[in-house]
Amino acid sequence: MKIEIWSDVMCPFCYIGKHNFEKALQNLSFEDKVDVEWKSFQLDPSLKPSEIQDTLSYFKDKKGFPENRSVQMINHVTQLGKQAGIDFDFENALITNTFSAHQLLHLSKIYHLSSETEEALFKAHFVDGENIADIGFLISLAEKLGIDGEEAKQVLTSDRFHEEVKQDISEATNNEITGVPFFVLDGKYAVSGAQPVEVFENALQQAYKETVTMKDLSDDDSNSCDTDECKI
């Protein structure tokens, strides 16, 4: 069974959704029969790689949110993160362009390390306060994961995988995917947002049984991010 997941590295709900989805998958007997493919999505492609902001400033200055609402959103996501086993550090998280990170994610597929790379990038951004647009950092991260450093450098300093990243984003647009995380389960079900573990379990079980045609299993699209805002 194939699972496609559209995600952006700077989306906190994508990080939470990844943890909840993986916990659900571990609870099921057919875990080894599931093939997960991570798809690229950019919440803010207008950001330049050299442009860096802290989270609160980004919400206030770039998105135009009042400070009290921005603080409320950050506190809400922090609490959801704790429930999923994630210690978000929004005070030190650096908002920047994620295109290069997506190039690395596409390279990681060749090494069968896409989930590990996705996890490492989330942690680097949300927990360790690293600049995930910095080419030197991404090369170092790739090497730690077991990806050849020279190949990573070649990818990150060229247009290799540019089309693959753009194709993922175009596919999301064509499928009317406007927010992430967005999970497509074996072409039969769509689950949007960082849903609870039990929702993922039910969706995976139904998709595996192939009992119905594709539909949205969650009417609630909260706990997700789109290009305008994060929904809580």
Disulfide bonds with the S-S distance in Angstrom:
Cys225-Cys230 2.13
